[in-house]
Amino acid sequence: MSSEANPAATSELRQSLGAFATGVVVVTCSGSEGPCGITANSFSSVSLEPPLVLWNIAKVSNSLQAYIDAEYFAINVLRADQRALSVHFAQSDHASFASIEFSETSDGVPILPQTLACFECRTHQVHDCGDHHIIVGEIERHRIDQGEPLLFFRGQYAEIANSARGEPVV
């Protein structure tokens, strides 16, 4: 039975998928109405040669067209202490940069400061898949910094446990 016909099956599938812990990123681009940002945990590396990454965006997203049309975008990998950025860009008005500190790349893409890593990408391919679009980007520039990652597990934020003490790392 398809999950479309059975809301309980959809909920159970969502719970099962949520058992896979992921990092949290904010994907940014420059849209026709200014900078856009959206929280995602659907980020993955694809290839080292050429250097490709992917992420996906729901077809119901308010900023879908900005990302479909964007020639360039950035993947900002959030640190554990950047939960507020994740929450901000997960809102339906996530395109708002009014109170958000950022700089711009030479391609005009907003970049968030002090993230764990950042990948500046040129859109390589867009695939229509179910209720989402998969956006593949070719990495043109990247950087990495120190810190602990912001994680998402079973529908909530999570932390890496410090194995030496058995306590969460903050």
Secondary structure, 3 states (H helix, E strand, C coil): CCCCCCHHHHHHHHHHHCCCCEECEEEEEEECCEEEEEEECCCEEEECCCCEEEEEEECCCCCHHHHHHCCEEEEEECEHHHHHHHHHHHCCCCCCCCCCCCEECCCCCEECCCCCEEEEEEEEEEEEECCEEEEEEEEEEEEECCCCECEEECCEEECCEECCCCEECC
